Amino acid sequence: MLFKRTFCSMLLLAVVLACAYGVNYTPERVCAYVSLKTPGNSAERYALSFRDSENPLYKYQLISPEKMPLLIYQDVDQAEKSCRVTVFIVALENVYFHFDEQVKTGYRHDDCLFYMPGFWYRRNLRSPKQAPSFHTSDSWVVREDRLSTPLTAVFNEKEKTVMSVIRLDDYESDALTTHQEGEVILSGSTSIGYTGFENISGETSLSFGFPYKEEPRSYVRKLTLAPSVEAFQLLKKGETLTLTWELKEADATDFSECVQRTWEYCYDTYRPQPVETLYSSEEMKSVLSNYFVESFVDDTPVNYFSGVELRTATCERNDVAEVGFVGRTLLNAFNALEYGEQQQRTDLAGNARLVFDSYLKNGFSSAGFFNEVIHYKRGAIEQNHSIRRQSEGIYAVLHYLNYERTRERKHLEWEKRVRKMLDMFLLLQQADGSFPRKFKDDLSLVDSTGGSTPSATLPLVMGYKYFKDKRYLEAARRTVNYLEMEIISKSDYFSSTLDANCEDKEASLYASTAAYYLALVSKGEERAHYTALARKAVYFALSWYYTWDVPFAQGQMLGDIGLKTRGWGNVSVENNHIDVFVFDFADVLRWLAKEYSEQRFADFAEVISTSMRQLLPHEGHMCGIAKIGYYPEVVQHTHWDYGKNGKGYYNTIFAPGWTVASLWELFSPGRAESFLR
């Protein structure tokens, strides 16, 4: 056990221990502590025991053998399968305090998998030791704003039960600190506490408290673990603070069902509502279209929309042309063409055609793959290919070709190029149906990891539909067979992104979308099977999206301009910021809502759609971005910086190429169904 604890020698109360038939109330299973800090001195920690309260307003009083300058009371509201704990802290004089509670689950720690939404899955063993994972410790507590819902759940694989703790208070404020490690005094009031799990003598404990702390390490930027932190808040004489948590147990057959049931519980508890916004979908597109104008580069062999490695302070174009991933220049070209012709914007349509024409002429490797990333001033072309960027490029071109075909405009050379790439995909596909994450022009493997496989499913299904070639459909089926066996059935969604090796949102999002695409071109039992797979994966994707609004301190820009975080998705275990990655996902949710009569999916799709409109840079509302329509990327909503600035701001470098493309698809519903049906 890595945490140093001073345990209660005598406990007269426990908060909760759930069982298969309800919640037990056992006095042996809780430890509570309060730490008090005098500025300039180390904090003193007091172990608390519980006795019946003499104050009729409260059921219990938490007492210490030593006199303390505060009173702590607790009420417990017992229900059949849950227990609500309310703590009241009353200051007898001005005091800086920190409150902790541990509830033993009765689960053997080695029998358990752990879940903190948008941050921790199973044991985070896909993540490297430089990020939070079991590689570093088997016990972690973190500040609540790291999590898409402030909850920790423990799944007992042997007993098939889940025990969780969730915070139920209003989140209204945060406070700045001058230090980020050790014992820190907050500059004001915060609403942010902490939650997590700990191994206590081989038994799992659910741990929570207020204000926040992080142990055994804090996580401050990518692959950078920092020393632990414990925050103290001032409670003035005569003031009372109220804190509320709910503990609950449920049954689950496996970790996948644990995530599903817990997400439903989180959603039903927080009930996120659509964000009131001034912008319709058409107004969003109108403003975003400025990106197609100001980012266009036409003085290089490949014309492109400059959307990678830009500075938020200037948004000046640079020399990097990227096909997919964070550049998405070909998808932006299609969007600009379609929108330009709809709006009779010849500038947009003309620029888009220059992009496609120049890529057809100068955008391919000697073997016929896309030159994924070209650095013109540096004279460099990325030599390693990725299945994700190649797939996203083909996806965009097939949309372009289908759009042109419906208008009786043919592009035979593009069709030959796309067919050649899809045929090489058939050679690249592994015996188990997977695709390597990275490879070379000669098809030799650089990274055989299969986490990016579902990105290939989309162009294969589209290629089957466009070219009427069943080989592509069969290859797509094999990809989803792989997903079913190795990812979905194992609840192991990892490394779909290209800049991290860990559990991530995009792996589950792409998996659910891949199954959705196959379901759209299938019938009968096969269609039902793919639909069920999409549903199973979609809960993991949903788990990354925020159900609550993180509070910010005054002076943290995102809070000052009123950002509501509900509906935004965290990125990965390695990268703890939120973004607007959605693409087809809202369509998947709406489709599944109809297939399963699950209103939560449709309602949350609307939360996502409205919430992601908030940071639209336009005149008088630039949101910290230099140019109109350049939607921000690295939105730092917790104690984290991706390189610069920290909570409430963006990193100084961003990639609006993919954010504009993602939002454009969000506001162009039904694309997949239109293409495939």
C-alpha positions in Angstrom: 0.0 0.0 0.0 1.7 3.2 -1.2 -0.5 5.7 0.7 0.5 6.3 4.3 -2.6 6.1 6.5 -3.3 6.4 10.2 -6.3 4.1 10.7 -9.0 4.6 13.3 -8.5 2.4 16.3 -12.2 2.4 17.0 -15.0 2.8 14.5 -18.6 3.1 15.6 -20.1 3.7 12.1 -19.7 2.7 8.5 -21.3 4.4 5.6 -22.2 1.5 3.4 -21.4 -2.0 2.2 -23.7 -3.1 -0.7 -24.7 -6.7 -1.3 -26.6 -8.5 -4.0 -29.9 -7.7 -2.3 -29.3 -4.2 -1.0 -27.0 -2.0 1.1 -25.7 -3.2 4.5 -24.8 -0.8 7.2 -21.7 -2.1 9.0 -19.8 -0.1 11.6 -16.5 -1.8 10.7 -16.1 -0.5 7.2 -15.4 3.3 7.3 -12.5 5.4 8.2 -12.8 9.2 8.2 -10.2 11.9 8.8 -9.9 15.6 8.9 -6.6 17.4 8.3 -6.1 21.0 9.6 -3.5 23.3 8.4 -2.0 26.5 9.9 -0.3 28.5 7.2 3.4 28.0 7.4 3.1 24.7 9.2 2.5 21.1 8.2 -1.0 19.9 8.5 -2.2 17.9 11.4 -4.3 14.8 10.6 -7.1 13.6 13.0 -8.7 10.2 12.8 -12.4 10.4 13.5 -14.9 8.0 15.1 -18.7 8.3 15.1 -21.2 8.6 17.8 -24.9 9.4 18.0 -25.4 13.2 17.7 -26.8 15.2 20.5 -27.9 17.8 17.9 -31.3 16.6 16.7 -30.6 18.0 13.2 -28.0 15.4 12.5 -27.8 11.6 13.1 -24.1 11.3 13.9 -21.2 13.3 15.1 -17.7 12.6 14.0 -15.3 13.1 16.9 -11.6 13.1 17.5 -9.7 12.3 20.8 -8.2 15.7 20.4 -10.1 19.0 20.5 -10.7 20.4 17.0 -11.8 24.0 15.9 -14.7 22.5 14.0 -17.7 20.2 14.4 -18.4 17.4 11.9 -21.8 15.8 11.6 -23.1 13.1 9.2 -26.5 11.9 8.0 -27.0 8.6 6.2 -30.1 8.0 4.0 -30.4 4.3 3.6 -32.2 2.8 0.5 -32.5 -0.7 -0.8 -29.5 -0.6 -3.1 -27.9 2.6 -2.3 -26.9 4.8 0.5 -26.6 8.6 0.5 -24.0 10.2 2.9 -24.2 13.9 3.8 -21.4 15.5 5.8 -21.8 18.8 7.6 -18.7 20.7 8.7 -19.1 23.6 11.1 -16.3 26.0 11.8 -15.8 27.1 15.4 -13.1 29.5 14.3 -11.3 30.2 11.1 -9.8 27.0 9.9 -8.1 25.5 6.8 -9.4 22.0 6.5 -9.3 18.8 4.3 -11.8 15.9 4.8 -11.2 12.3 3.8 -13.4 9.2 3.9 -12.7 5.5 3.0 -15.3 2.9 2.6 -14.1 -0.7 2.4 -15.9 -2.7 -0.2 -15.3 -6.2 1.1 -13.7 -7.0 -2.3 -10.3 -8.6 -2.7 -8.3 -6.0 -4.5 -6.7 -8.6 -6.9 -10.2 -9.6 -8.0 -11.2 -6.1 -9.1 -11.2 -3.9 -12.2 -11.6 -0.2 -11.8 -13.5 2.5 -13.6 -13.3 6.3 -13.4 -15.2 7.7 -16.4 -13.0 9.3 -19.0 -9.8 8.5 -17.1 -9.5 4.9 -15.8 -10.5 1.6 -17.4 -9.8 -1.8 -15.9 -6.2 -1.3 -14.6 -5.0 1.2 -17.2 -2.4 -1.3 -18.3 -2.4 -0.1 -21.9 -1.0 3.1 -20.6 2.7 3.6 -20.0 4.2 3.9 -16.5 4.6 7.7 -17.1 0.8 8.0 -17.0 -1.7 6.9 -14.3 -1.8 3.1 -14.3 -1.2 0.0 -12.3 2.4 0.1 -13.6 3.0 2.8 -11.0 0.5 2.0 -8.2 -2.6 -0.1 -7.5 -4.2 2.8 -5.6 -5.2 6.2 -7.1 -7.3 9.1 -6.1 -7.7 12.1 -8.4 -9.4 15.5 -8.5 -13.0 15.2 -9.8 -12.7 17.5 -12.8 -10.4 14.9 -14.5 -13.5 12.7 -14.8 -16.5 12.8 -17.2 -18.6 12.1 -14.1 -17.2 12.5 -10.6 -17.5 8.8 -9.8 -15.4 5.8 -9.0 -16.7 2.2 -9.6 -15.1 -1.1 -8.7 -16.1 -4.2 -10.5 -15.5 -7.5 -8.7 -14.9 -10.1 -11.5 -15.5 -13.1 -9.2 -18.7 -11.9 -7.5 -20.0 -10.1 -10.6 -20.9 -7.0 -8.6 -20.1 -3.3 -8.9 -19.7 -0.8 -6.1 -19.5 2.9 -6.8 -19.4 6.3 -5.2 -20.6 9.5 -6.9 -20.6 13.1 -5.8 -24.0 14.8 -5.7 -23.2 18.4 -4.8 -23.6 21.5 -6.9 -20.4 22.5 -8.7 -20.2 26.3 -8.7 -16.7 27.4 -8.2 -13.0 26.7 -8.3 -10.0 28.5 -6.8 -6.5 29.2 -7.9 -3.3 28.1 -6.0 0.2 29.3 -6.1 1.6 25.8 -5.9 0.6 22.5 -7.5 2.1 19.9 -5.2 2.3 19.1 -1.5 0.0 20.8 0.9 -1.6 23.8 -0.9 -4.0 26.5 0.4 -6.7 27.5 -2.0 -7.1 31.2 -2.8 -10.8 30.9 -2.4 -13.7 28.4 -2.4 -13.8 25.4 -4.7 -16.4 22.8 -5.4 -13.9 20.2 -6.6 -13.3 17.2 -4.4 -11.6 13.9 -5.1 -12.5 10.3 -5.7 -10.7 7.0 -6.3 -9.8 3.6 -5.1 -7.2 2.3 -2.7 -5.7 -1.1 -1.7 -6.0 -1.4 2.1 -4.3 -4.6 3.2 -5.5 -6.5 0.1 -9.1 -5.1 0.2 -10.4 -2.4 -2.1 -11.6 0.8 -0.6 -13.6 3.5 -2.3 -12.0 6.8 -1.2 -13.4 10.3 -1.5 -13.2 13.7 0.2 -13.0 17.5 -0.1 -11.3 19.6 -1.3 -9.3 17.8 -3.9 -6.2 15.8 -3.6 -4.2 13.4 -5.9 -2.2 10.4 -4.7 0.2 8.7 -5.1 1.0 11.1 -8.0 -0.6 14.0 -9.7 -0.7 14.1 -13.5 0.1 17.5 -14.9 1.0 17.1 -18.6 1.4 14.3 -21.1 3.6 11.5 -19.7 4.5 13.6 -16.7 3.6 12.3 -13.3 4.2 14.9 -10.5 4.3 14.7 -6.7 1.0 14.3 -4.9 -1.1 17.3 -3.9 -3.6 17.9 -1.1 -5.7 21.1 -1.0 -7.0 23.0 2.0 -9.9 25.4 2.0 -10.7 28.2 4.5 -13.9 27.7 6.4 -14.7 30.9 8.4 -16.0 30.9 12.0 -19.7 30.1 12.0 -19.8 28.8 8.4 -21.2 25.4 7.6 -20.2 23.3 4.5 -22.4 20.5 3.3 -20.9 17.6 1.2 -22.9 14.7 -0.3 -22.0 11.4 -1.8 -24.0 8.4 -2.9 -22.7 4.8 -2.7 -24.4 2.1 -4.7 -24.0 -1.5 -5.7 -25.3 -3.3 -8.8 -24.8 -6.6 -10.6 -22.8 -6.9 -13.8 -21.8 -10.0 -15.7 -18.6 -8.4 -17.0 -16.7 -5.1 -17.2 -18.6 -4.1 -20.3 -21.9 -4.4 -18.5 -20.3 -2.5 -15.6 -19.5 0.4 -17.8 -23.0 0.3 -19.4 -24.9 0.2 -16.1 -22.6 2.8 -14.6 -23.0 5.2 -17.5 -26.8 4.9 -17.4 -26.6 5.6 -13.6 -24.4 8.6 -14.2 -26.6 10.0 -16.9 -29.8 9.5 -14.9 -28.1 11.1 -11.8 -26.8 14.2 -13.6 -29.5 14.5 -16.3 -27.4 16.8 -18.6 -29.5 19.1 -20.6 -28.8 20.7 -24.0 -26.8 23.9 -23.7 -28.6 27.1 -24.7 -26.8 28.4 -27.8 -27.2 31.3 -30.1 -25.9 29.3 -33.1 -27.9 27.1 -35.5 -26.2 24.5 -37.5 -26.2 26.7 -40.6 -24.8 29.6 -38.6 -22.0 27.4 -37.3 -21.1 26.4 -40.9 -21.2 30.0 -42.1 -18.7 31.0 -39.5 -16.5 27.9 -39.8 -16.3 28.3 -43.5 -14.0 31.2 -43.0 -11.4 28.6 -42.1 -11.6 27.3 -45.7 -10.8 30.7 -46.9 -8.0 31.9 -44.6 -6.2 28.5 -44.3 -5.9 27.7 -48.0 -2.4 27.3 -49.4 -2.0 27.2 -53.2 1.7 27.9 -53.7 2.9 24.3 -53.1 2.7 21.2 -55.3 -0.1 19.9 -53.1 -2.7 22.5 -52.2 -4.1 22.2 -48.8 -5.9 23.8 -45.8 -3.3 24.7 -43.2 -4.7 23.1 -40.0 -1.8 21.6 -38.1 0.7 23.1 -35.7 -0.9 26.5 -35.8 -0.5 29.1 -33.0 -3.7 30.2 -31.3 -2.3 33.7 -31.0 -1.9 34.2 -34.8 -3.5 31.2 -36.7 -0.9 31.9 -39.4 -0.7 29.3 -42.1 2.4 27.0 -42.1 4.1 24.4 -44.3 2.4 21.3 -43.0 -0.1 19.4 -45.2 -1.8 16.5 -43.5 -4.3 14.2 -45.1 -6.1 12.9 -42.1 -5.9 12.6 -38.3 -5.4 16.2 -37.1 -5.1 17.8 -40.5 -8.1 16.3 -42.3 -7.4 18.4 -45.4 -9.2 16.2 -47.8 -12.3 16.0 -45.7 -12.2 19.8 -45.4 -11.9 20.0 -49.2 -15.0 17.9 -49.6 -16.9 20.0 -47.1 -15.8 23.2 -48.7 -16.9 21.9 -52.2 -20.3 20.8 -51.0 -21.0 23.9 -49.0 -19.5 26.2 -51.7 -21.9 24.8 -54.3 -24.8 24.9 -52.0 -24.1 28.6 -51.1 -22.9 29.6 -54.6 -19.5 30.3 -53.1 -17.2 29.8 -56.1 -14.2 30.7 -54.0 -14.8 27.7 -51.7 -15.7 25.3 -54.4 -12.7 26.4 -56.5 -10.2 26.0 -53.6 -11.6 22.5 -52.9 -11.2 21.3 -56.4 -7.6 22.6 -56.4 -6.9 20.5 -53.3 -8.3 17.3 -54.9 -6.6 17.9 -58.3 -3.2 18.7 -56.7 -3.4 15.6 -54.4 -4.3 13.4 -57.4 -1.2 14.7 -59.2 1.4 15.1 -56.4 0.0 13.6 -53.2 1.0 9.9 -53.4 4.0 7.8 -52.5 5.7 5.6 -55.1 3.6 2.6 -54.0 0.4 4.5 -54.3 -0.4 5.5 -50.7 -1.2 9.0 -49.6 1.8 11.1 -48.6 0.2 11.6 -45.2 2.2 14.5 -43.8 4.3 16.8 -46.0 6.6 19.5 -44.5 7.4 21.8 -47.4 9.8 24.2 -45.9 11.7 21.3 -44.2 11.6 19.3 -47.3 10.3 16.2 -45.5 7.6 13.7 -46.1 6.4 11.3 -43.4 7.7 7.9 -44.6 5.7 5.7 -42.2 2.1 5.3 -43.2 -0.7 4.9 -40.7 -3.9 2.9 -41.3 -5.9 5.8 -39.7 -4.7 8.6 -41.9 -4.9 6.5 -45.1 -8.4 5.4 -44.2 -9.5 9.0 -43.4 -8.1 10.1 -46.7 -9.9 7.4 -48.7 -13.1 8.1 -46.7 -13.0 11.8 -47.8 -12.2 11.0 -51.4 -15.1 8.5 -51.6 -17.5 11.2 -50.3 -16.1 13.5 -53.0 -16.5 10.9 -55.8 -20.0 9.9 -54.7 -21.0 13.6 -54.6 -19.6 14.2 -58.1 -21.2 11.0 -59.4 -24.6 12.2 -58.3 -24.0 15.3 -60.4 -22.8 13.3 -63.4 -19.2 14.4 -63.0 -16.7 11.5 -63.4 -13.1 11.2 -62.0 -11.7 8.0 -63.4 -8.1 8.7 -62.3 -9.3 9.2 -58.7 -11.3 6.0 -58.9 -8.2 4.1 -60.0 -6.2 5.6 -57.2 -8.8 4.7 -54.6 -9.2 1.2 -55.9 -5.5 0.6 -55.8 -5.3 1.8 -52.2 -8.2 -0.4 -51.2 -6.6 -3.4 -52.9 -3.4 -2.7 -51.0 -5.5 -2.7 -47.8 -6.5 -6.2 -48.7 -2.8 -7.2 -48.8 -2.1 -5.3 -45.6 -4.9 -6.9 -43.6 -3.6 -9.5 -41.1 -4.8 -13.1 -40.7 -6.9 -12.1 -37.6 -8.7 -9.4 -39.6 -6.7 -6.5 -38.0 -4.7 -3.8 -39.6 -1.3 -2.6 -38.3 -1.3 0.9 -36.9 1.8 1.9 -38.9 3.5 0.4 -41.9 5.9 1.3 -44.8 5.4 1.7 -48.6 6.5 -1.9 -49.1 3.8 -3.1 -46.6 6.4 -4.0 -44.0 5.1 -3.3 -40.5 6.3 -0.5 -38.2 3.6 -0.9 -35.5 1.5 -4.1 -35.6 -0.9 -2.9 -32.9 -4.5 -3.4 -33.9 -6.1 -0.6 -32.1 -6.6 1.5 -35.2 -8.3 -1.3 -37.1 -11.9 0.2 -37.0 -10.7 3.3 -38.9 -10.2 1.0 -42.0 -13.8 -0.4 -41.8 -15.4 2.8 -42.9 -13.6 3.2 -46.3 -13.9 -0.6 -46.9 -17.7 -0.5 -46.5 -17.9 2.7 -48.6 -15.6 1.2 -51.2 -17.9 -1.9 -51.4 -20.9 0.3 -51.9 -19.2 2.6 -54.5 -17.4 0.0 -56.6 -19.8 -2.9 -56.0 -16.8 -5.0 -55.0 -17.6 -7.6 -52.4 -14.0 -8.2 -51.5 -14.0 -4.9 -49.7 -17.2 -5.9 -47.8 -15.6 -9.2 -46.8 -12.5 -7.3 -45.5 -14.7 -5.0 -43.5 -16.5 -7.9 -42.0 -13.1 -9.4 -41.0 -12.2 -6.1 -39.3 -15.3 -6.2 -37.1 -14.8 -9.9 -36.4 -11.4 -8.8 -35.0 -13.0 -6.0 -33.1 -15.5 -8.3 -31.6 -13.0 -10.9 -30.5 -10.1 -8.7 -29.4 -11.5 -5.4 -28.4 -15.3 -5.3 -27.8 -15.6 -8.6 -26.0 -12.6 -7.8 -23.9 -13.6 -4.2 -23.2 -10.1 -3.2 -24.2 -10.3 -0.1 -26.3 -6.9 1.3 -27.0 -4.4 3.1 -29.3 -6.7 4.3 -32.0 -5.1 7.7 -31.9 -1.6 8.1 -33.4 0.1 10.1 -30.6 -0.6 7.9 -27.6 -0.4 4.3 -26.4 -3.2 4.0 -24.0 -6.9 3.6 -23.4 -8.6 6.3 -25.5 -12.0 7.6 -26.5 -11.4 7.3 -30.3 -10.9 3.5 -30.1 -14.4 2.9 -28.7 -15.9 5.7 -30.9 -14.4 4.2 -34.1 -15.4 0.7 -33.0 -19.0 1.6 -32.6 -19.0 3.6 -35.9 -17.4 0.6 -37.7 -20.2 -1.7 -36.6 -22.7 0.9 -37.5 -21.4 1.1 -41.1 -21.6 -2.7 -41.5 -25.1 -2.8 -40.0 -26.2 -0.2 -42.6 -25.3 -2.6 -45.5 -26.4 -5.8 -43.8 -29.8 -7.6 -43.3 -31.4 -9.9 -40.9 -29.4 -11.6 -38.2 -26.2 -10.2 -39.5 -27.5 -6.7 -39.2 -28.8 -7.4 -35.7 -25.4 -8.7 -34.7 -23.5 -5.6 -35.9 -26.1 -3.4 -34.3 -25.6 -5.1 -31.0 -21.8 -4.7 -31.3 -22.2 -1.0 -32.0 -24.4 -0.7 -28.9 -21.9 -2.5 -26.7 -19.0 -0.3 -27.9 -21.0 2.9 -27.7 -21.2 2.9 -23.9 -17.4 3.0 -23.7 -17.4 6.0 -26.2 -20.1 7.7 -24.2 -18.2 7.2 -21.0 -15.6 9.7 -22.1 -18.2 12.5 -22.6 -18.9 14.8 -19.7 -22.3 14.6 -18.0 -21.6 17.7 -15.8 -20.2 21.2 -15.9 -16.7 21.6 -14.5 -16.3 24.8 -12.5 -13.5 27.3 -13.2 -11.9 29.9 -11.1 -12.3 33.6 -11.9 -9.5 34.5 -14.3 -9.5 31.1 -16.1 -10.7 32.2 -19.5 -12.9 29.2 -20.3 -15.0 29.8 -17.1 -15.1 33.6 -17.7 -16.6 33.1 -21.1 -19.1 30.6 -19.7 -18.0 27.3 -21.1 -20.3 24.4 -20.1 -18.3 21.1 -20.3 -21.3 18.7 -20.5 -21.2 17.0 -23.9 -17.5 17.5 -24.4 -15.3 14.4 -24.4 -12.0 13.7 -22.6 -9.3 12.5 -24.9 -7.3 9.6 -23.4 -5.5 8.4 -20.3 -2.4 10.1 -21.6 -4.0 13.4 -22.6 -6.4 14.8 -20.0 -8.1 17.6 -22.0 -11.5 17.8 -23.7 -12.2 18.3 -27.4 -14.9 18.2 -30.1 -14.1 14.8 -31.6 -17.5 13.5 -32.7 -17.7 13.1 -36.5 -20.3 10.3 -37.1 -20.8 9.7 -33.4 -24.0 11.7 -33.0 -25.5 9.8 -36.0 -24.6 6.5 -34.4 -26.3 7.6 -31.1 -29.5 8.7 -32.9 -29.6 5.5 -34.9 -29.1 3.3 -31.8 -31.8 5.3 -30.0 -34.3 4.2 -32.7 -33.0 0.6 -32.9 -33.2 0.1 -29.1 -35.8 2.7 -28.1 -33.2 4.2 -25.9 -34.0 7.8 -25.4 -30.8 8.5 -23.4 -28.8 8.2 -26.7 -30.9 10.6 -28.6 -31.0 13.1 -25.8 -27.3 13.0 -25.2 -26.6 13.4 -28.9 -28.5 16.7 -28.6 -26.4 17.7 -25.5 -23.2 17.0 -27.6 -24.5 18.9 -30.6 -25.5 22.0 -28.6 -22.5 22.0 -26.2 -19.9 21.9 -29.0 -21.1 25.1 -30.4 -20.0 27.2 -27.5 -16.4 28.1 -28.5 -17.1 29.4 -32.0 -14.7 32.3 -32.7 -16.4 35.2 -34.3 -16.3 38.9 -34.1 -16.8 40.0 -30.5 -16.6 36.4 -29.2 -13.1 35.2 -30.3 -12.7 32.7 -27.4 -9.0 33.3 -27.2 -8.4 32.4 -30.9 -6.9 34.8 -33.4 -9.1 34.1 -36.4 -12.8 33.7 -37.1 -13.9 30.1 -37.5 -10.7 28.5 -36.3 -12.3 26.3 -33.7 -10.1 25.5 -30.7 -8.6 22.0 -30.1 -6.8 21.4 -26.8 -9.4 22.7 -24.3 -7.8 22.4 -20.9 -10.5 21.9 -18.3 -8.7 20.4 -15.4 -5.3 20.8 -13.8 -3.4 20.0 -16.9 -1.4 21.6 -19.7 -0.5 20.0 -23.0 2.5 22.2 -23.1 1.4 25.7 -22.0 -1.1 27.6 -19.9 -3.0 25.1 -17.8 -6.7 24.9 -16.7 -9.1 27.3 -18.3 -7.0 27.9 -21.4 -5.7 26.2 -24.6 -2.3 25.0 -25.4 -0.5 27.6 -27.6 -0.3 25.2 -30.5 -3.5 23.7 -32.0 -4.9 21.8 -35.0 -8.2 23.4 -36.3 -8.0 21.2 -39.3 -9.7 18.3 -37.6 -12.0 20.4 -35.3 -13.6 22.1 -38.2 -14.0 18.8 -40.0 -15.5 17.1 -36.9 -18.0 19.9 -36.3 -18.9 20.0 -40.0 -19.9 16.3 -39.9 -21.8 16.8 -36.6 -23.9 19.5 -38.4 -24.3 17.4 -41.5 -26.4 14.5 -40.1 -27.1 11.4 -42.1 -24.1 11.3 -44.3 -23.3 7.6 -43.8 -26.9 6.5 -44.3 -27.2 8.6 -47.4 -24.0 7.2 -48.9 -24.7 3.5 -48.0 -28.4 3.4 -48.6 
